[in-house]
Amino acid sequence: MNINRRASRQIAMLLLAVVLLITAGCGKEERKSPAESTAQDGDVTLVIGAYSVVKDAFSELLPQFQAYWKEQTGQKVVFQESYEASGTQARAIAGGFEADVAVLAMEGDLDKISDAGFITQDWKAQPNQGLITKSIVVLGTREGNPKGIKDWDDLTRKDVKVLYPNPKTSGGAQWDINAIYGAGLKKSEEETGTKDPEFAKQYLESIHKNVESLDKSGRASMAAFEYGVGDVIVTYENELLARVMNGVKYDIVVPKNTILIENPAAVVDKNADKHGTRKVAEAFISYLQSEEAQRTFVKYGFRSVDEKIAQESKDKYAVPEGLFDISYLGGWKEVRQNLYSKKGIWYQVLAGI
C-alpha cells in the first residue's frame, strides 16, 4: 500500500469511527418510533426487534400497518423499534430484551430465540414458511467498476480490497460467507464433478485474505464502503438496489454462483403473551406477507415471497445461472456445525489453519 493510499484509508476510517460513535451514542433512540414515544390509554405498544437492513423499509411499513390496524380495530399501535445486527438482536431477545416480534436475517437467529424458550410456536407453519423477504448475495463496486470485478475469482486478486461484516454478530455476514463457500463448492463440482469442501475452504480463505475489516453489521460494512474503504463489498442485493434507486453511483455485479437469502419473522410468544400483544403481533406478521407490504419491500430492493408480486417484479432482478439455496450446503443445522462451530471452517480460516 503506497503512502497516499494509506493516508486516504486512515482518513476514511477516522471519519467512519466518528460516525459510528455518534450512532452508538444515539442507539437508545432506535427503540422508539420517531413519531410516537409513549402509548396513551387505549393504544397498544408493539416492540419490534429487527435486523438493521429492514430499517428503511420499516420506515414506510410501520405507518402502513398503523393505518391498517386503526381501520380494522379503531386502536392505535405505538411502535418501539430496535435495529441491530441480526445475531446481536437474536442474543438480546434470548437474553431478555422484551420484543414482541422478531424480524431477523436468517432461520438460525430465530432458532436461538426458540432455544431460549421465547418462541414456542412453529413459526415455519406460517405462510411462506415464515419468510417475509428474499434476496441474493451480490458484489458492489465503485461507479464504473474500476477494478473490473466480474465474479468471485476477482476477489482473490492482491490488488482488490474486500468488505463484508463479521459473521459472529451479523446474519448478513453468514449469508456472505455461505455464498463464497458455496461458490467454492460449485466451482469444484464444475471442475471435478464432486463437491470438495477443502477446495471451498481454500477458496473462502483466498478471498478472506483481502478483507479490509470485519464490521459488526451489514449496515456498518456498507457505511465503511460509502466512506471509501475497500474496492468491493459483499452484501445483500437489496442494500445496493435501494442505494442505486436513490442516486448513489454503485455498480452491482451478480456472481455466476451465489446464494438465495431468505429472511424470517415471528411473534416472540413469551413476550407477546406477557404484554397482551399477541393479537396485534400476529396481525403484524401476517401484514408483512400481504401484497401491500410485499410491494413496499420490493420498492426497497427485496425480492418478494408472494408469487404474484414476484412475477410482477421479476424484470427488476437477475437470475444467476448457479443460484443455490441453503439446502445446497446441507441446511442450516449442518452449516452451523460445519462452518460456524468453534472448530468449524470459518474459524479455521480466521486462525489460518
N, C-alpha and C positions, 0 to 999 in steps of 0.2 A: 504493500500500500504506500503510495507516494505521500509527501508531506501535505500537499493541497487536499488530497482526498481524506487523509486522516483528520486534518483540521475541520473540513466540512462535516465529516461524520461526528466529530466531537461537538460541534455547534448544534447539529441536528439533535443529538442525544440530549444535550443540555436543555434545549427548548422543549423536547418531549418530556423530560423529567419535571420541568416546571409545570407543564400542562397536567401531568399525572398527579403531581402533588396537589394542585388546585382541585382536580377531580376528586381525589381522595378526601380532601377537606370538605367537599360538598356531598359526600356519599350518603349521608343520612337523609338528605332531601329526596333521594330516589325512592324512599319507602312510602312517599305520599304523592298523590297526584297533584300537579301544579294547580289544577282548578279547584280541588276540594281538599281541605286539610282535616276537617272534623265532620262526623256524622251528626245530623240533627235527629230529633225524635221522629221515629217512623222510617228513617233511612236505614239502609243496610250497608255495612262496610265489608268489602271483599279484599282480602290481602293476597296479592299475586307475587310469587317468587319465580322469576323468569331468567332465562339466559340473555346475555346482553344484546345479541344480534336482533331480537324481535322488538327492541325498544322503539324504533322508528315506526314500524307498522302498528304497534300498540298505541302510539300517539293518536292514531286515527280510529283504530278498532275499539278502544275503550269508550270513547264518546258515542260510537255507533251502538254499542251494547247498552250503554246508559239509556239512550233514546228508546231502544227496543224494549228494555225491561220496564221503563216508565209507562210505555204504551200498553204493555201486557198486564202490568200489576198495579200501576199507579204509585209504585215505590221507587225512590231514587237510590241508585247504587253509588256509593262513595268508594273509590279505589285507593288502596295503599299499595305501592309498587316497589319492588326491589329487583334491580337488574345486576347480575353478576356473571362471571364465567360459569358455565354450566356445572362443572364439577364442584366449584366453590359453593354455588347455590344449593346443590343437592346435599352437600355436607352440612350447610347451615340449617336446612329444613330438617334433616335427620337428627341434627343436634339440638333442635328446639325452636328454631325460628318458625313462628306460627302462621305460615302461609296456608291459605285455604285452597289455592290452586298452584300447581307446579307446571311450568312451561319450560321444557329443557331441550338440550341439543340431541340427546340420544337415550335409547332404552336403558342403558346401563345406569344412568343417573337417576331415573325413576326407580330402578331396582334398589339403589342404595336407600331411598326413602321407604320403599316397601320392606326391605330387610330390617329397617329400624322400627317397623310396626306402625308407621304413619299412613301408608296407603294399604288398605285392607281389601279393596275391591280388585277384580280382574280388569285392570284398565285397558288391556288389549281387547276386551269384549266390546268396547265402544266401536262406532263406525270407523272404517279405515284402520282397524287395529289400534286405535288411539292416536294415530298420527294426524297432525294438523297441517304440516308443510313438508315439502321435499325440496332438494337442491342437488347440486353436484359439486365436487371439488374441482376448482379450476386454478389457473395461474394468472396473476395480474402483473402487468408491466407498465413502465412509463409510456407516455404517448409516443407512438411510432415504433414501439418495441425496439429500442436502440441496441439491445444485446442479441436481437434475432432469436428470441426464445420460441421454439416450436413444440417442444414436448419435454417429458421428464428428463430425458438424457441430457438436455442442455443445462439442467440444474446441477449436474456433476462437474461442469467446467470450472476451472480455477478462477476465471475472471467473472464469475456470476455469484453475487451475494444474495442469499435466500432468507426470507422471513416466514416463519409460522410460529404459533404460540406453544405454550407448554402443555403437553397432554396430561400432566398431573392435575392441572387446575381447569383446563379448557376442554369442553366436549368437542368444539370445533377442531382443536388440535388433534384429537384422536381420530376424527374423520380424515384430517390431512395425512396423518401417519398411516392410517388404514389404506388410503388411496395410493400412497407411494409404495407401501409394502405389497399391496395387491397388484399394482402395476409391475412390480418386480416379478411376482408370481406369473403374471400374464406373459411377460417378456420371456421368462424361462420356458413356459409352456409352448410359446410360439417357436422357440429355437430348438427345444429338445423333445417336445411332446408331453412333458410331465411338469407339474409344479415342483419347483425346487426352493424350499424355504431358506436354505443357506444362500442361494443366489439373491433371493428377495431381501434378505437381511443385509447383504453386502451392498445392494442397490440403495436401500434406505440409508446405510452408513455413508455412502459416497455423496449423497445429497445433504445429509445432516452436517457433514464436514464444512459445508459452505453456509451454514445458518449463522446469521449475524447475532441474533438474540432470541431467547425463548420468553415471550411476553405472557402475562397472566391470562389474557383472553384474546379471542379473535378481534375484538374491537381495539384492544391495546396494540395488537400487532398491526392492525390497519392504520392506527394513529401514527405509529412509528414509520410506516411506509409513506404516509402522507407528508411526514416531516423530512423525507429524503433518505431514510435508512433503507439500504438494500436495493437490489435491482429487480427482484421478482418476489411476489408474495403468493404463498399457497393459501387459498381461502375458499369460502363459500361463493358460489356463483352469484347468489343474491346480493351479497355485500358489494360486489363490483357493479352489478347491473344497476342497483339503486344509485350508486355514485355517478355512473356514466349518464343515467337519465337526468341527474341534477347538474350535468355540465362538467363534471370532473373528467379530465382527459387521461383516461387509462385505456390500455388495450387488454382485451380478455383472450387468453389462449386456452382452448379446451383440449386437454391431452387425449390421445387416442384411447388410452386405458385409464379410466377413473371410476370413482365410486358414487353410487346414488346415496345421498344423505336423506335420512328420514327422522323427522323431529316430532316427538310426542308431547302430550299434555294430559294431566289427570287431576282429579279432585284429591286433595290430601284429606282423606276421610276423618282421621282422628281430630284434626283441627277444625274442619268444617262442622263436624258434629258438636264439638266443644263450643264453637261460636254461634251455632244455629244458622249457618250459612249454606247448608248442603243444597237446598233448592236452587239458590241463585248461582252457586258454584257449578252445579251440574248444568244449569241453563247456559252459563258462560262457556263451558267446554263444548256443549252442543252448538252454541252460536259460532264458535271458531270453525266448525265444519260446514256452516251454512254457505250458500252461494255468495251472499253479500260479503261475508268475511273472507272467503276464498278469493274473490276478485280483488279485495284490498291487499291480501298477501301477494297476489300476482303483481299488483301495482308496485310493490316494494321488492320485486325481483325473485320471490319464491316461486317454486313450481307447485301447482295445486294438487291436492289429494282427491279432489272431486273430478270424476271423469269428464263431466260436461265442461267444466271450466278449463280442465287440462286440454281438451280438444279445441276450445275457443282460443287458447293462448299458445298453442303448440308452435306456431311460427316464430315465437319470441325466443325459443330455446333450441340449442344444438343437441343432437343425439349422438354422443360419441360411439364410434364403432365398437370399442371394447368396454362399454359401460357394464359394471357389475355391482351387485349389492352385497350386504354384509354376509349373506349366506355363502358367497364365493370364498370367504375367509373362514368358514365353519360356523358362523353365527356369533352373537355377542359373547356367549359363555366361553367359547373357545378363544375368541380374540382377547378377552380379558386375561385369560390364563396364559396364552402363548406370547402375547405382546406386552401386556402391562402388569403382570405379576412381578414380584421382587426379583425373580430370576428370568423374566421374560425378555423377548428380543429387543424391545425398546430400551430397557435398562442395560442390556449388553452393549447396544450401540452407544449409549451415553458413556459407559465405562470403557469403551474401546476394546471389549472382549472379543 
